[in-house]
Amino acid sequence: MDTATPQRPWWSELGAVVPRSLSFARQATRPASGGGVPPLASNPLAWATVAVDELAMSAAYLASRRSAAAVSESAVEDAAAAVERLRQAGVLDDPALAHPAPPLHGAVRISRRRRAGVDFEHVSFDSAYQPPVDLPGSERWYDGASNQQAHAYVLRRDAEPRPWVVVLHGHRMGEPRDLRLLGSRRLQEDLDVDVAHLVLPMHGPRSRVGAHPFPGIDPVANFLGMAQAVWDARSLLTWLREQDAGRIGVFGVSLGGHVAALMAGLDDSLACVVAGVPTSDLATMLADTMRSRWGDSALAASHVLDDNFRTLSRLVSPLAFAPRPPIDRRFLYAAVGDRLITPQQALALWRHWEQPEILWLQGAHIVNNMGASRRFVIDVLARSGVTGRRET
């Protein structure tokens, strides 16, 4: 099979970081035609955040290129067969069939933990998602037994019912340190809420054995990963409601922003949804990354724009679902210099959501979850009633 990415030597890949960053930053400072994404500020700090993104992408490429460079013939064939089976089951006409509501909770295991000076509860439960029909290629996804156990890190003070914030992390996260990295201690203290961090599929403790790249260039695995992430998030919501939870807001970052936005199209009772630097369609996100870095030949070899890949991607895209929270309970923030996801992903979601409130950050993807974005998240959660504070 053709390789999806060229096998560049490490010195060539790392040597291209600064030139790529400068080239993009110069172009991004010009106002975009047709509006939408604001121009990038012409200052060294904003440009440096772009270079951080580029360096992270190069490092990820060098670390994973041997295992992820090729798209197998079987993956392409499985995608075609999967689409046909989903068509026969009516899922292509009604994508909600791929996302059934989970039942009431079974056994939930809770233990007390302490990491990096943070006390929390470690909650785990079975992740029972199954696609609506048996899909070829799904055996690659279900190989890892550790992924069939869902986990959440919970911050709560006592048994008194409070509003909750469900936090959904980004790619390559899912460890207890996220409680600090994503600002959850501040959420708990400033808003007087309880906080639950869900671990997404194939991340954190769910990636210990038999980890499958997610998201990646296997379209069936991407479909199953997103669908399982939504199932687990809704299972967590079910458990919280069984605990007499108050209002529940959902806040997701990057990959977690995609899952949060999907939940906005499936759950009627969320107080609000905040999608930070989100993906909104995996096929176009991967295509934009490959085209900009490795050109059209690598893009063609990846098959991410094949009809079957795009169809599977659409079924787990928030763009396929009308948002259920009212427009004043939908929020986004995005980074104008984002090189990992590109701001066009957030822009597409913003338009689909009928242009709700959005914060555009002057910076890139990695260096954004601080300062202005954290204040924005706290403010919009409070305005949506996801707070235990009482006005005096």
N, C-alpha and C positions, 0 to 999 in steps of 0.2 A: 504494500500500500504506500502511496506517497506520504511524505512527512507533512505534518501540519505546520511545523515551524522549522526554519533553517537551523542547521547545527553550527552556530557561530562559535569560535573560540572565546574563552572567558574574557580575555583582554580586549577583544573587539567589542563584545557586548558592553562591558563596563566603560570602555572608552567612548562609547556613543551616548552615554547618559547626559553629559553636559551639553554637547551639540543639540541633541534632541530636545532637551529642556529649553534651551535658549530659542530654538526655532519655533517651538510651540508657543512660548511665552510672548514672543514678538507678535505672532499672528493673533493670539488671544487678546492682546491689548486693543485691537481694532474692534469697533462696534460691529456686531454681527448683523448681516442683512436680514430684515424681517423681524428684528427684535428677538425677544425670548431670553437668551443668556446674556447678562451684562458683560462688558469688557473686563479683562483682568487688569488690576491696578499695575502701574509701571513703577513698582518699588522692589527693592532687593528681597524683602521678606516674602512677598507673594511668589516671586520667581523661585526662591529657595524651596518653598513647599512643593512646587512643580518638580524640582530636581529630586526631592525625597520620594515622590511617587514614582518617578522614572527609575530611580535606584532600586526601589522595592520590586518593581516589575522585572527588572533585569535579574535581580537576585532570585526571584521566584522562577524565572525562566531557566537559570543555570541550575537550580536545585532540582527541577522536575522534568527537564527536557528529555531525559532518557526514558522515563516511564510514560510521558504524556505526548510525545512527539508524533506518534502515529495513530491514525484512526483505523481500527481494524475493519476488515471487510464484513465480519459478522455483526459489528455494531451498526453499520450502514444497512445491512439486510434486516437486522432486528428492528430498526427504526421504521422501516417500511411495513413490516408485518405488524408492529405495534399500532401504527396509525390505522391500518385496516381493521384490526380487532376493535379498536376504540370507536371507529366509525360504525361498525356493525352494532355496537352496544349503545349508540346514540350519544356518545360523549362529545363528539365533534360538534354536534348541534347544540348540546347543553353541557358546557364545561363544568357546571356545578356537580354533575354526576361523578366527576373525579375527586370531589371533595365532600364526602358524606359527613354528617355531624357525628362525632364520636359518642358512644353510650356513656351512661353514668360510670363513675370511676370504680375500679376494682381495688386491689391491694395497692396501697401507697406506703413506701418506706421512707422514714424520716430519721435523720441522725444529725447531731450537733457537730459542727466543725469550726475550726479557726484557721485562717490562712492570711498571712501578711497583715496581722493585727486586726482582722475583721472576723467577728463572730457571725455565723450564719447557719441556717438549716439546709442540709442537703436532702432534697426530695427526689425520689426515683419511682418510676412506674413503668409498666410494660408499654411499649410502643407497638400498637396492634394494627397500624395502617396496612391495608391491602388494596391494590388497584381494583377498579370495577370489573376487569377481566384479566385473566392470566396473560402476562406480556412476555414475549420472547426477549431475552437479555436480562430479565429481572433477577436471574440467578447470580449475575455479577454484583448486583446491589445487595442481595440478602446473604451473601457469603459471610459477612462479618457479624458474629453473634452480638458483639458489644453494641452495635447500632440498634438493636431491638430493645434496648433499655433506654428510656428517656430520663433526663436529669434536669433539675432546676435548683438554683441557688437562691435561697429566700432570706430576705431581711425583714423581720417583724419584731416588734417590741414585746407584745403581750397578747392576750386572748381577745382584747377589745376590738370589735370590728372597725376597720378603717378602709378608706379607698385603697386600691391597688394600682401599681404600675407594672405591667409586664414588659420586660426589656428583652429585646432580641438582638443578639450580637452579630458582628460581621464575620467575614471569611477568615479562617485560621485563628479564631478565638474559641471561647467556650470553656474557659478555665475560671476558677474562683477569683483570680486576679481581675477579671472583668468588672467585678463589683466596684473596684477603684477606677479602672481605666475608663469605664463608661459613666462615671459620676453618680453611681447609685446611692452612695452614702449621702451625697448632697441632696439628691431627690428625696430621700427618706427624711432628712432633717428639715429641709426648707419647706416641704409640702406636708409633713406629718402623715406620710403614707407608708404602706408596706410595699415591698418591691420583690418581684420574682424574676430571676434570670433563667430563661429556658436555654438549654444546650441544643443547638440545631443538629440534625443528622450528620454523621461522619465528622463531628468536631468534638474537642475536649475528650472526656472519657469514652465517648462513643466512637473514637477513632483509634483506640488502643490496639485492636486486632482486626486485620483484614480491611483497613481503611480504603475506601474508594474515593478518588478525587471528586469532590463536589463543592461548587459546580465545576464542570469540566467539559470535555468535548464528546462525551458519551450521551446522546440525547435521551435514551431511555432512563439512564441513571439520573440525569437532570430532572426529568419528569417525576420520577419516584422520590427524589430528594426533596423537591419543593412540596409535593403532595404530602409526604410524610411530615415535613416541617409544619405545615398548616394543621394537619391532624394532631400533632403533639401540642401545638400552641392552643388549639381549641380544647384538647383534653385537659391542659393546665387550667384554662378558664373554667371548665366544668368543675374541677376540684376546688378552685378558689370560690366559686359560687356555692359549693357545698359547705364551705367554711363561713357562710354568711358574709361574703365580701361585699363592700360597698361599691361605689362606682369604680369601673375598671378602665384605665387608659392603656394603650399599647404604644410603645416607642421602640422603633427598630432602626439599626444603623447598617448601611451598605446591604449585604445579603439579608440581614435582619429587617432592613427597610422594605425589601421586596416582600418578605413574609408578612410584615405588618400591613402592607398595602393589600395583599391578598385577603387577609382577615377582614379588612374594611369592606370587601365585596361579599363576605360570607356570613358575618355576624351582625345581627340587628341591634345588639344591646351594648356595644362599646360606647363609652363616654366620649372618647376621641381616639384618633390615630395620628401619630407623628412619624413620618418617614424621613430619615436622615440619610443624605447622599445615597439614595436607593438605586438599585437596578429595577427595571420594570419589564424587561424582556431579555432573556439570556441569549437568544440567538443574535439579536442585533448588537448586544453588548460585546459578545465575543467577536462578532464580525468587525465591529469598529476597532477593537484592540488589534486584531490580526492585520487588518488592512493598513492601519497607520504605522505599525512597527515592522511588518514583514512582507507587505505587498499582496497583490491580488493572487499570485500563484499559491502562496501559503493559505490564503483564505479559501481558494477553491479546494485545496487538498484537505482542509479541515471539515468540509461538508456542512458547516454550521448554517449556511444559507440554502441548503437543500430543502425542498418543500416539506419533507417529513420532519426534519429537525425543526423547522419553523412552526409546523403544526403542533408538535409536542411542546414546544416552548410556549405557544399561545395558550395552551390548556392550563398552564401554571403561571400565567402572567396576570397581574392585576388589571391590565388593559382589557381583559376579556370579561370583566365584571363591573357592573354599575356600583359605585360606592354607596354604602348604606348609611353611615353617619351623615348628618346634615353638613352642608358646606362649611359652616362655622365650627365644625369639629374635625375637619381634615386639615392637616398641616404638613408642610415639607420644609426641609432646608437642603441646600445643595451647594457645591463648591465650583466656582467658575473655572478654576484651573485643574479640575479633577482629571487625572490621567489614567486611573485604574478603571473607572466606570464610564467616564465622560458625562458632562452635565446634561447631554441630550436625553439620557435615561430619565432623569428627574423631570426634565421639561415635558417629555411625553406623558408622564404620570400626572403632572400638574394640569396639562390640558385635558386629559381624560377625566380628571377630578373637577372639571369646570372652573379651573383657575382659583383655587383657594389661597389662603395666606401662605407665602413662601419667603424664606430668608435665603438670600444669596450671599455666600461667604467669599471673601477675598482670600483665596488659598486653594489647596488641592485636597485630595481624598484623605490621606493619612493624618495630616496635621490639621484637624478641624474640630475634633470633639472636645472643645474647651472654650472658655470665654464666651463669645457671642452665641454659639450654638447651644451651650448648656443653659445660658440665661433664657434663650428662646424656648427651649423645651420646658423649663420650669414655669415660665410665664403662660404658655398655651395650655399646659396641664391644669394650672390653677384657674385659668379663665373657663376651662371646660368642667370645673367642679371636681377635679380629681385632686382633692386636698382635704386634709383633716383640720386645717386652720379655720378658725371662725373669725369673721370680720368683727372688729371692735368699734 
